[in-house]
Amino acid sequence: MTAMGVLFILMAAVIALRNLYFITTNFSLESALERYTNSEVTNEKFVVAMIIGGSILIWWGYFKKKEDFGPPDEHERRRFSY
């Protein structure tokens, strides 16, 4: 999950930088920041959602329950004996 979270955040950064570059070449920086705060659903809002989702995936990857790799029980012995 951690790797997927890093990929989400990396892609969000690429999209945000691309949007910032294309918008600031045509408009001002204030109009670019206004797209993050207006009430319309825009690509910039998906960037924020991807960063939040990536952060959750990274958190899940670090703090999920660790599996117990102790001795196999009755069902595992039966399943792995060929």
Stockholm file with secondary structure:
# STOCKHOLM 1.0

chainA/1-82         MTAMGVLFILMAAVIALRNLYFITTNFSLESALERYTNSEVTNEKFVVAMIIGGSILIWWGYFKKKEDFGPPDEHERRRFSY
#=GR chainA/1-82 SS CHHHHHHHHHHHHHHHHHHHHHHHHHSCHHHHHHHHHSSSCCHHHHHHHHHHHHHHHHHHHHHSCCCCCCSCCHHHHHHHCC
#=GC SS_cons        CHHHHHHHHHHHHHHHHHHHHHHHHHSCHHHHHHHHHSSSCCHHHHHHHHHHHHHHHHHHHHHSCCCCCCSCCHHHHHHHCC
//
